[in-house]
């Protein structure tokens, strides 16, 4: 039989061990938050069979239940726990989880309209003060209005989600009407890799036309990143 003092000491030791475990878990969670922007995160999309009901599940319980599981086992567990048919990796990567979430769930205000809109913009929208000095002549005001309008219609007035790069892989077969050329008998396609990188790529693309660096509108391959939810593109011959 243990005395009451021994029982109290036993309980105190158990409480100390529990507190240490809680502190370790908090430190691990804090470390994840601190280093979340140093990792390159992948995005996956889950889908169900046609006709299956959409069931909501407890996310907190879900996160705690599958802690420290290998990726392959985690994928299978994800499908079972969330009652989805399959899980597929999307062509979307970034170091910023909040931006990935905003793109995947469209949690930002983005509008896509016709570039032929004739509604005039107010001078204040262009950052111009026509009453500042009567001797100042604003050249190409109509063109500046058009560029501003197209940029707003393409990207919106909201801050853009933060992505660091967009990558384009091109595969095309050489075509020529001249027989006997160097590449005429080549069976393998020509491959080209183009990568755009920036600390804030979408904001950089948004500023190209207003800065006079590119024509407006930009190529759809550059403006469709958020809409298509991808920054890895493969371009092949039809």
C-alpha positions as CSV (number, residue, x, y, z in Angstrom):
1,X,0.0,0.0,0.0
2,X,1.2,3.5,-0.9
3,X,1.0,6.3,1.6
4,X,-1.0,9.4,0.8
5,X,2.3,11.4,0.3
6,X,3.5,8.9,-2.3
7,X,0.2,9.1,-4.1
8,X,0.5,12.9,-4.2
9,X,4.0,12.7,-5.5
10,X,2.9,10.3,-8.2
11,X,0.1,12.7,-9.3
12,X,2.4,15.7,-9.4
13,X,4.9,13.8,-11.6
14,X,2.1,12.8,-14.0
15,X,0.9,16.4,-14.2
16,X,4.4,17.6,-14.9
17,X,4.8,15.1,-17.7
18,X,1.5,16.2,-19.2
19,X,2.5,19.9,-19.1
20,X,5.8,19.0,-20.8
21,X,4.0,17.2,-23.6
22,X,1.7,20.1,-24.1
23,X,4.6,22.6,-24.3
24,X,6.4,20.4,-26.8
25,X,3.2,20.3,-29.0
26,X,2.9,24.1,-28.8
27,X,6.5,24.5,-29.7
28,X,6.1,22.2,-32.7
29,X,3.0,24.2,-33.8
30,X,4.8,27.5,-33.4
31,X,7.8,26.2,-35.4
32,X,5.4,25.3,-38.2
33,X,3.9,28.8,-38.2
34,X,7.4,30.4,-38.2
35,X,8.8,28.3,-41.1
36,X,5.6,28.0,-43.1
37,X,6.9,30.4,-45.8
38,X,10.2,28.5,-46.1
39,X,8.6,25.4,-47.6
40,X,7.2,24.8,-51.1
41,X,3.7,23.5,-50.5
42,X,1.8,21.3,-52.9
43,X,-2.0,21.6,-53.5
44,X,-4.3,18.6,-54.0
45,X,-8.0,18.5,-55.1
46,X,-10.5,15.9,-53.9
47,X,-13.6,14.8,-55.7
48,X,-16.5,12.4,-55.2
49,X,-18.4,10.1,-57.4
50,X,-21.5,11.6,-59.1
51,X,-24.5,11.4,-56.8
52,X,-22.6,11.1,-53.6
53,X,-23.7,13.3,-50.7
54,X,-21.5,16.0,-49.4
55,X,-20.7,15.3,-45.7
56,X,-18.9,17.8,-43.5
57,X,-16.4,16.6,-41.0
58,X,-14.7,18.0,-37.9
59,X,-11.5,19.6,-39.2
60,X,-9.8,19.8,-35.7
61,X,-10.5,16.2,-35.0
62,X,-9.3,15.3,-38.5
63,X,-5.9,17.2,-38.1
64,X,-5.2,15.5,-34.7
65,X,-6.1,12.1,-36.0
66,X,-3.6,11.9,-38.8
67,X,-0.5,13.5,-37.2
68,X,2.9,12.3,-38.3
69,X,1.7,9.9,-41.0
70,X,3.6,9.2,-44.2
71,X,2.4,11.0,-47.3
72,X,1.1,7.9,-49.2
73,X,-0.7,6.6,-46.1
74,X,-2.0,10.1,-45.5
75,X,-3.5,10.3,-49.0
76,X,-5.5,7.1,-48.4
77,X,-6.5,8.3,-45.0
78,X,-7.7,11.6,-46.5
79,X,-9.9,9.9,-49.0
80,X,-11.5,7.6,-46.3
81,X,-11.9,10.3,-43.6
82,X,-13.4,12.9,-45.9
83,X,-15.4,10.4,-47.9
84,X,-13.9,11.4,-51.3
85,X,-13.3,9.2,-54.3
86,X,-9.8,10.4,-55.3
87,X,-7.2,12.9,-54.4
88,X,-5.1,14.5,-57.2
89,X,-2.2,16.9,-57.0
90,X,-2.9,20.2,-58.6
91,X,-0.4,22.2,-60.8
92,X,-0.3,24.9,-58.1
93,X,2.6,25.5,-55.7
94,X,3.7,28.4,-53.4
95,X,5.4,29.1,-50.1
96,X,2.3,31.0,-48.9
97,X,-0.5,28.8,-47.6
98,X,-3.0,31.7,-47.3
99,X,-2.5,32.6,-51.0
100,X,-3.0,29.0,-52.1
101,X,-6.2,28.8,-50.0
102,X,-7.4,32.1,-51.5
103,X,-6.8,30.9,-55.1
104,X,-8.3,27.4,-54.6
105,X,-11.4,28.6,-52.8
106,X,-11.6,32.0,-54.7
107,X,-11.5,34.0,-51.5
108,X,-10.7,37.2,-53.3
109,X,-12.6,39.6,-55.5
110,X,-11.6,39.0,-59.1
111,X,-13.7,40.0,-62.1
112,X,-13.3,39.2,-65.7
113,X,-15.1,41.5,-68.1
114,X,-14.8,42.6,-71.7
115,X,-11.8,44.7,-72.7
116,X,-14.0,46.8,-75.0
117,X,-15.8,48.6,-72.2
118,X,-16.6,52.2,-73.1
119,X,-17.5,53.4,-69.5
120,X,-15.2,56.4,-68.8
121,X,-13.0,56.2,-65.7
122,X,-12.9,59.1,-63.2
123,X,-9.6,61.0,-63.2
124,X,-9.1,60.1,-59.6
125,X,-8.9,56.4,-60.5
126,X,-5.8,57.2,-62.6
127,X,-4.1,59.1,-59.9
128,X,-4.3,62.3,-62.0
129,X,-5.2,65.8,-60.6
130,X,-6.3,67.8,-63.6
131,X,-6.5,71.0,-61.5
132,X,-3.0,70.7,-60.2
133,X,-1.5,73.0,-62.8
134,X,-3.2,74.4,-65.9
135,X,0.0,74.4,-67.8
136,X,0.5,70.6,-67.5
137,X,-0.7,68.6,-70.5
138,X,-1.5,65.0,-69.9
139,X,-0.5,63.1,-73.1
140,X,-2.2,59.9,-74.2
141,X,-4.9,60.3,-71.5
142,X,-7.3,58.0,-73.4
143,X,-4.6,55.3,-73.7
144,X,-3.8,55.5,-70.0
145,X,-7.5,55.2,-69.2
146,X,-7.8,52.1,-71.5
147,X,-4.7,50.5,-69.9
148,X,-6.1,51.2,-66.4
149,X,-9.5,49.8,-67.3
150,X,-8.1,46.6,-68.9
151,X,-5.9,46.1,-65.9
152,X,-8.7,46.5,-63.4
153,X,-11.0,44.2,-65.5
154,X,-8.3,41.5,-65.6
155,X,-6.8,41.6,-62.1
156,X,-9.4,43.5,-60.1
157,X,-8.7,46.3,-57.6
158,X,-7.9,43.8,-54.8
159,X,-4.4,42.7,-53.6
160,X,-3.3,39.6,-55.6
161,X,-2.5,36.2,-54.0
162,X,1.2,35.8,-53.5
163,X,2.9,33.3,-55.8
164,X,6.7,33.2,-56.5
165,X,6.8,31.8,-60.0
166,X,4.9,30.5,-63.0
167,X,6.4,27.8,-65.2
168,X,5.6,27.0,-68.8
169,X,6.7,23.8,-70.6
170,X,6.4,23.9,-74.4
171,X,6.5,20.8,-76.6
172,X,6.1,21.2,-80.4
173,X,7.1,19.3,-83.5
174,X,9.2,21.0,-86.1
175,X,7.1,21.9,-89.2
176,X,8.6,23.0,-92.5
177,X,7.6,22.9,-96.1
178,X,11.2,22.5,-97.1
179,X,12.3,18.8,-97.4
180,X,15.8,17.8,-96.4
181,X,16.1,20.3,-93.6
182,X,18.2,19.7,-90.5
183,X,15.1,19.1,-88.3
184,X,12.8,17.7,-91.0
185,X,13.3,14.1,-89.9
186,X,13.3,14.8,-86.2
187,X,10.7,12.6,-84.4
188,X,11.2,14.0,-81.0
189,X,9.4,17.2,-80.2
190,X,11.3,20.4,-79.5
191,X,11.1,21.2,-75.8
192,X,11.3,24.7,-74.2
193,X,11.0,25.7,-70.5
194,X,10.1,29.3,-69.6
195,X,9.9,30.4,-65.9
196,X,8.7,33.7,-64.6
197,X,9.8,34.4,-61.0
198,X,9.2,37.3,-58.6
199,X,8.7,37.7,-54.8
200,X,5.1,38.6,-55.8
201,X,4.5,37.5,-59.3
202,X,0.8,38.4,-59.8
203,X,1.3,41.9,-58.5
204,X,4.3,42.2,-60.8
205,X,2.3,41.1,-63.8
206,X,-0.5,43.5,-62.8
207,X,1.9,46.4,-62.9
208,X,3.5,45.7,-66.3
209,X,1.0,47.5,-68.5
210,X,0.5,50.6,-66.3
211,X,4.3,50.9,-66.1
212,X,4.6,50.8,-69.9
213,X,6.7,47.6,-69.9
214,X,4.0,45.5,-71.7
215,X,1.0,46.1,-73.9
216,X,-2.5,45.7,-72.5
217,X,-4.1,43.2,-72.2
218,X,-1.4,40.7,-71.3
219,X,-1.3,37.2,-72.7
220,X,-4.0,34.9,-71.3
221,X,-1.2,32.5,-70.3
222,X,-0.1,35.1,-67.8
223,X,-3.5,36.4,-66.7
224,X,-5.2,33.0,-66.2
225,X,-3.0,31.8,-63.4
226,X,-5.4,32.5,-60.5
227,X,-8.5,31.7,-62.6
228,X,-7.2,28.3,-63.7
229,X,-5.7,27.6,-60.2
230,X,-2.3,26.6,-61.6
231,X,1.2,28.0,-62.1
232,X,2.6,25.0,-63.9
233,X,1.6,24.8,-67.6
234,X,2.3,22.3,-70.3
235,X,1.7,23.5,-73.8
236,X,1.6,20.9,-76.6
237,X,0.5,20.9,-80.3
238,X,-3.2,20.2,-80.9
